[in-house]
Amino acid sequence: MKNNKTNIAFLDFDDIRNPLLNGGQARATFEVGTRLVKKGHKVTVISSRYPGYKDRKENGIYYKHIGLGTGNIKVNNVFYIFLLPFMVTKLNADVIIECFTAPISTLFTPLFTKTPVIALPSMFNAQEFAKKYKIPFHLIEKFGLKFYKYMLPYSHIDSKKAVQLNPNINYRIVGQGVSQEYSKIKQKKAKHILFLSRFDISQKGVDLLIKAYDKVKNEIKYPLVLAGHGPDEDKIKKLVKDLGLESKVRIVGPAYGDMKKELMSEALYVAFPSRHEEMSLWALEALSAGLPLVCFDIPESEWMNPRVCLKANPFNITQYSNLLVKVTNPIVINPMRIEARKFASKFRWEKVASEFENFISATLENEKN
């Protein structure tokens, strides 16, 4: 395949220009797609419409959009899921890479096309969404995965789950990558602790962080900066107000580009309190910038070692608050900052793109037999 142009289609609800989301998977799709284009392949991304969307060609990638494009991301999500099968039947591609989509994960794409489909479990936690919405999304995930022949899981946690649901699935574990621009961020005198993510309480655990921070607000010498936006922004603001933390917790809105880098350069470390999370692109970016993480010891965080990340028992707020204080100690954090950059340097988009290319080649070869 390396000498032949392959037509690759990504099914990714998000888009790096979507102001309602612009999450880690959109960035990953863009970074991998850009490098696949440079290798001579054609890449098309099918995303959801959003206010101000434009079908376009960017970095050689063709972005096409379907759905309503309202200001409500949940409405857009629903219409994307229902319209995608119709788009898939018209796709002219050699291979399709389907990014799993909340809340149901699998979109049943193999049922609507003869083109080989590779699953990318960017959202593989339907059980958590089932708990949140009281709808059995996990049963849809369980049923849907049986139709997939190929997968690119981020970790053995994902691959183990996939094999349990579908023993015949062919897979190769491929992690995330990180852009070198983050390794070039120079650390200034620390001014704050940083949380940067979507304001989604049930997944991102920002409520746990705020409650833990409240326990040590008189011990910790740094304010907490919350950067992001999302469906639970009002709830988060209310929690901060109810706990009387307005003078210590600063909500700065979404942070991209120069603002994001500035916040990172002035951070002591990153609070990463997710309740469930696939391999996080933001976590890698933070580590690349020399920012250690404080997280919970959930299965998905297994890829981060204790030299770069302190882990509390799952959702133990007292333990988490103690770690927030512990890592402010220069004796603890200074070696972690050095190790963080070394650790992140092993993850590069060039390697990820090559592994994608090799697996696509193997998939197409397998389909011939």
Steps between C-alpha positions, in 0.01 A plus 500: 500500500790734565553541126131524415251774571230374734169677545441522877181633661482596869158513665560752777212695653738778608701746289799710611302812402184404690452769769261274693754226560843492327609213721801273502369254242447776245863602549617138474306450176653818359856410601483143370311606187754771420784250513313238297447765230873572503558128447297525178154390613166674457325579831139610547342576839123483545405723794188652652384842389536789744423874485720653231625165366652479153585199289865558423844366425751557781855362511396280211208351696148529357249593771135430424211556741157351561216575742327814623778726622310651792656656808399192702765231484266223621251575220783504247626169637164328462456612140857406413442147634175456307625651172838328494373169352366689197836673453690174540311333216620777267862511618763426240780369717739205519476489878290672766625591848207547736562707812258370761248764603332579832277379646469166317860444382437279197312645204448165319686626193595151370129429449468778242804445280717233344805722551718368785441694822761552772358593840678769700371488861530873566192459721471148638311569824135451415450350847575840658255678273241233580535589868478872426192492277333184637493354148673165423756635252744228610272237347516683167879513531515129585276402207658738250860392554421152369483641145857634493797305365773756570596739780777736605469514882706749701598254771469140615206617716307575181625193316406271789146640506471474121608134498253419777219646287632366170761219523559509122603864474841580347676780682825685554558726801596851387522782750466874452769741389601849600619800299852623566369855553409407859850382582623850407283675760728668753388480860469836671460560871198291601185702561225237518383140483333426166193302399431515126225289351134482408269605783332162528463393862408136444811431290761764581446501879547874544257489794735259678790734435317804639393313814853367551648846450253640753639262764851644465420857398684637805804278451556526129676815386375505143163596351315251283432596137218322320525536121233360273134505415221247483157390615568525874651848512214645707519211749874553538461872559231430759721248682786750513264764639335265750841405642608863520794446264449799267827659616701181454345333193510684169284389203655636181290340224630295205875524441658435163815611322709766673265522800532127560879512479514800732290320762725197467819704534376649828364177648668304776330178400176372345203361692349213302207364706310305232258229607552320168719595206660338198868574447494878526668724247489788750683290757782441251515869410528592869779247558683621191497850648653367823177500698446194724145375554289431806230248411301204628627145465244395239582223248536749215781684684719190516717627213627786721777396740552633857802705396273736306162456668372473857187285532238493774269207557199540271292800602645523851479877546707510820784306340483713190515822705811372678669439165410851384707630792776239478593585144552870586814391688806582281668178611206307353415700191839604361613148399146426376518799264818364344362146473173629348676646198711185453193277526296702248789509251433133424159584353520652151235544232740377232520163674123488552433579132742228388326247723163605355640460150639154576174379653297638209733316262458177696123546505477547123729202443283289729188604308652367177537152648 
